[in-house]
Each structure stands twice: as C-alpha cells, then as structure tokens.
C-alpha cells in the first residue's frame, strides 16, 4: 500500500513538473538549402512565411512545433529563374529527434536551336557550343530551304553560349555516301553568341556559301 502511494506521488510530481514547463517539448522547424543562387524563394509552414535570400544554406521558422503537432513545410514560390523541390517536409513533431527538411534548387535550362541556309543536299556540317555539346546538320533535298537544327544539351540561365562551325574528324575509310563539303559555313555573329535568357533561344543563324 505504501509503495503504491509513493508511485502515485511520483507520477503526480512529474505531471506537475511538465505543466510548470509548459507541458510539452517543442522543436525547431528548420532545414537545409542546396543550390540557392537567386532571390525569390518563399517557404511556408502552417501559415508562417519565410523568404531565404540567395546564398542561404539553411532556414528556421520562428514558430516552433510542440510535441505531436503536425508540420507542413511548403515551397510557395521557387526562386527566380530556378526550380526548387523539397523533401522531409511533413510529419509530426517528435517522430524524429529534429525537424530538418531539405530544399534543393537548380537553375532553369533551355535549348539552343536555329537554321542553316544554303547547305547542299547530303552534305554535313558540325556545330559546337563551346565544350557543352555538338550537333551535326545534314542538308535536305532542297538547298534553297532552311535546314533546322537543335542542340541536345540545354544551357543554364545566365550562362554564356558561343556556337561555331567546327571540323568533323574524317572517317577512314569514308562511307560510300559521304559527299565532300563544297561550301563554307559561318555562324552569324549577331545570333551565335550571348547569355542564356530564361527561355529557349531559337534564332541561331548559319549561312553557307560556295567555296
């Protein structure tokens, strides 16, 4: 009987102690940020809004989460010129020892494309965007028509591009269908180089003239 009384007293004391401390353990609602190079990111959690600046590598909301309280960290808006995703952003406080979401952002990337003028049927030229990638363009059946091309490798926003005609290494022995190049081709200086905008570039111009 005495032992039961002591146990009851201990439980009551513990309960009162928790009540005096607010009754619940609370947790920071926080996380890490990877790759944030632009402003404009907007995060939310249960109504609170947080706007980390470019270069930020972590975030913490001012409102803490009590033990057992649900948290729901969302990306309300990605940073400018970027796509951002999030993981580990929902749950119940206390399920893990800490609340730590991961926000990852990557710059938008877009395609480079254009047309070649005057490339004879079956003849091939190679275009290169620096070291980013190449594309081979084959003249169509009608040399008077523009031949379209597009690079497979996209270019990130705000990165430079510089498209040039480069030699194609000879194939030994050459294929029977190979045709010698009878034209000189150059990329328009006005369209071939620049800084990638936040959208595709479709205006590259290459002109070929007889040798």
C-alpha positions as CSV (number, residue, x, y, z in Angstrom):
1,X,0.0,0.0,0.0
2,X,2.8,2.4,0.9
3,X,4.6,1.5,-2.4
4,X,1.5,2.3,-4.5
5,X,1.2,5.6,-2.7
6,X,4.8,6.5,-3.4
7,X,4.4,5.7,-7.1
8,X,1.2,7.8,-7.4
9,X,3.0,10.7,-5.7
10,X,5.9,10.4,-8.2
11,X,3.6,10.4,-11.2
12,X,1.8,13.4,-9.8
13,X,5.0,15.3,-9.2
14,X,6.2,14.5,-12.8
15,X,2.9,15.7,-14.2
16,X,3.1,19.0,-12.3
17,X,6.6,19.5,-13.4
18,X,5.7,19.2,-17.0
19,X,2.8,21.6,-16.5
20,X,5.2,24.1,-15.0
21,X,7.4,23.9,-18.0
22,X,4.6,24.3,-20.4
23,X,3.7,20.6,-20.6
24,X,5.2,19.8,-24.0
25,X,8.6,19.6,-25.6
26,X,8.9,21.8,-28.7
27,X,11.1,21.6,-31.8
28,X,12.7,24.0,-34.3
29,X,11.0,23.7,-37.7
30,X,14.1,24.0,-39.9
31,X,16.1,22.6,-42.7
32,X,18.9,23.0,-45.2
33,X,19.0,24.7,-48.6
34,X,21.1,23.4,-51.5
35,X,22.0,25.5,-54.6
36,X,20.1,28.7,-53.9
37,X,21.8,31.3,-56.2
38,X,18.8,33.6,-56.8
39,X,16.4,35.5,-54.6
40,X,12.6,35.0,-54.5
41,X,12.3,31.6,-52.7
42,X,9.3,31.6,-50.4
43,X,8.6,28.9,-47.9
44,X,5.6,28.4,-45.6
45,X,4.7,26.3,-42.5
46,X,1.2,26.3,-41.1
47,X,0.7,29.9,-42.1
48,X,4.1,31.4,-41.4
49,X,6.0,32.7,-44.4
50,X,9.8,32.6,-44.7
51,X,11.9,34.1,-47.6
52,X,15.5,32.9,-47.5
53,X,17.9,35.1,-49.5
54,X,20.2,33.8,-52.3
55,X,23.3,32.1,-50.9
56,X,21.3,30.8,-47.8
57,X,22.2,27.3,-46.8
58,X,19.6,26.8,-44.0
59,X,16.4,28.1,-42.7
60,X,14.5,28.1,-39.4
61,X,10.9,29.3,-38.8
62,X,10.3,31.5,-35.8
63,X,7.3,29.4,-34.7
64,X,8.4,26.1,-33.0
65,X,6.3,22.9,-33.2
66,X,5.1,21.3,-30.0
67,X,5.4,17.6,-29.4
68,X,2.8,15.9,-31.5
69,X,2.0,18.9,-33.6
70,X,1.9,18.4,-37.4
71,X,4.2,20.5,-39.6
72,X,3.9,21.0,-43.3
73,X,6.8,23.0,-44.9
74,X,5.9,24.0,-48.5
75,X,7.5,25.9,-51.3
76,X,5.1,28.7,-52.0
77,X,7.3,30.1,-54.8
78,X,10.6,28.9,-56.3
79,X,13.5,31.3,-56.5
80,X,13.7,33.5,-59.7
81,X,15.0,31.6,-62.7
82,X,15.1,28.4,-60.7
83,X,13.1,25.2,-59.9
84,X,13.1,24.2,-56.3
85,X,12.0,21.0,-54.6
86,X,11.6,19.8,-51.0
87,X,11.9,16.6,-49.1
88,X,11.3,15.6,-45.4
89,X,8.9,18.5,-45.1
90,X,5.8,16.9,-43.5
91,X,5.3,14.9,-40.3
92,X,4.5,15.1,-36.6
93,X,7.0,16.9,-34.2
94,X,8.7,14.3,-32.0
95,X,8.6,11.5,-34.5
96,X,12.2,12.2,-35.1
97,X,14.7,14.0,-32.8
98,X,14.7,17.0,-35.1
99,X,12.7,18.6,-38.0
100,X,15.0,19.0,-40.9
101,X,13.7,19.4,-44.4
102,X,15.9,19.6,-47.5
103,X,15.2,22.3,-50.1
104,X,17.1,21.8,-53.4
105,X,17.2,24.4,-56.2
106,X,18.6,24.3,-59.7
107,X,18.8,27.0,-62.4
108,X,16.4,26.8,-65.3
109,X,18.0,25.5,-68.5
110,X,16.8,26.0,-72.1
111,X,17.5,24.8,-75.6
112,X,19.6,26.3,-78.4
113,X,18.3,26.0,-81.9
114,X,18.3,27.7,-85.3
115,X,18.6,27.2,-89.0
116,X,21.3,26.6,-91.7
117,X,20.9,28.4,-95.0
118,X,22.5,27.1,-98.3
119,X,23.7,23.7,-97.2
120,X,23.6,21.3,-100.3
121,X,21.7,18.1,-100.1
122,X,23.5,15.3,-98.2
123,X,26.4,17.5,-97.1
124,X,27.1,17.7,-93.4
125,X,28.5,20.4,-91.1
126,X,29.1,20.2,-87.3
127,X,28.2,23.0,-84.9
128,X,29.6,23.2,-81.4
129,X,28.5,25.3,-78.4
130,X,31.9,25.6,-76.8
131,X,32.5,22.4,-74.8
132,X,28.8,21.9,-73.9
133,X,27.8,19.9,-77.0
134,X,27.8,19.4,-80.7
135,X,25.1,18.8,-83.4
136,X,25.6,17.5,-87.0
137,X,23.4,19.2,-89.6
138,X,22.7,17.4,-92.9
139,X,21.5,19.4,-96.0
140,X,18.0,18.5,-97.1
141,X,16.8,17.7,-100.6
142,X,16.3,21.4,-101.4
143,X,19.3,23.6,-100.7
144,X,17.1,26.7,-101.1
145,X,15.2,25.8,-98.0
146,X,16.4,26.4,-94.4
147,X,17.7,23.3,-92.6
148,X,16.7,23.3,-88.9
149,X,18.9,22.1,-86.0
150,X,18.8,22.0,-82.3
151,X,21.5,21.1,-79.6
152,X,20.6,18.2,-77.4
153,X,22.4,19.7,-74.4
154,X,20.5,22.6,-72.8
155,X,22.2,25.8,-71.4
156,X,21.6,27.1,-67.9
157,X,20.1,30.5,-67.3
158,X,22.7,33.3,-67.4
159,X,25.4,31.0,-68.8
160,X,27.3,32.1,-71.9
161,X,26.9,30.3,-75.2
162,X,29.1,30.5,-78.3
163,X,28.2,28.5,-81.4
164,X,30.7,27.9,-84.1
165,X,31.2,25.6,-87.1
166,X,33.9,23.0,-86.3
167,X,35.7,20.4,-88.4
168,X,34.3,16.9,-88.5
169,X,37.1,14.3,-88.0
170,X,37.5,12.2,-91.1
171,X,36.1,8.6,-91.1
172,X,38.6,6.1,-92.5
173,X,37.6,4.6,-94.8
174,X,34.9,7.2,-95.7
175,X,31.4,5.8,-96.2
176,X,30.2,5.4,-99.8
177,X,27.5,8.0,-99.2
178,X,29.9,10.7,-98.0
179,X,29.9,13.9,-100.0
180,X,32.7,16.4,-100.0
181,X,31.8,19.8,-98.5
182,X,31.5,22.3,-101.3
183,X,30.5,25.3,-99.2
184,X,32.0,27.5,-96.5
185,X,29.6,27.9,-93.5
186,X,29.7,30.5,-90.8
187,X,27.5,31.4,-87.8
188,X,26.0,34.8,-87.7
189,X,27.9,36.9,-85.2
190,X,24.7,38.6,-84.2
191,X,23.0,35.4,-83.2
192,X,25.7,32.9,-82.4
193,X,26.9,34.1,-79.0
194,X,25.2,35.6,-76.0
195,X,24.0,35.0,-72.4
196,X,21.2,32.5,-72.0
197,X,17.9,34.1,-71.1
198,X,15.1,32.4,-69.1
199,X,13.7,30.8,-72.2
200,X,14.8,28.9,-75.3
201,X,17.0,30.6,-78.0
202,X,15.6,29.7,-81.4
203,X,17.3,32.3,-83.6
204,X,20.8,30.9,-84.3
205,X,21.6,31.5,-88.0
206,X,24.3,29.7,-90.1
207,X,24.9,30.7,-93.7
208,X,26.8,28.6,-96.3
209,X,28.2,29.9,-99.5
210,X,30.0,28.1,-102.3
211,X,33.8,27.6,-101.9
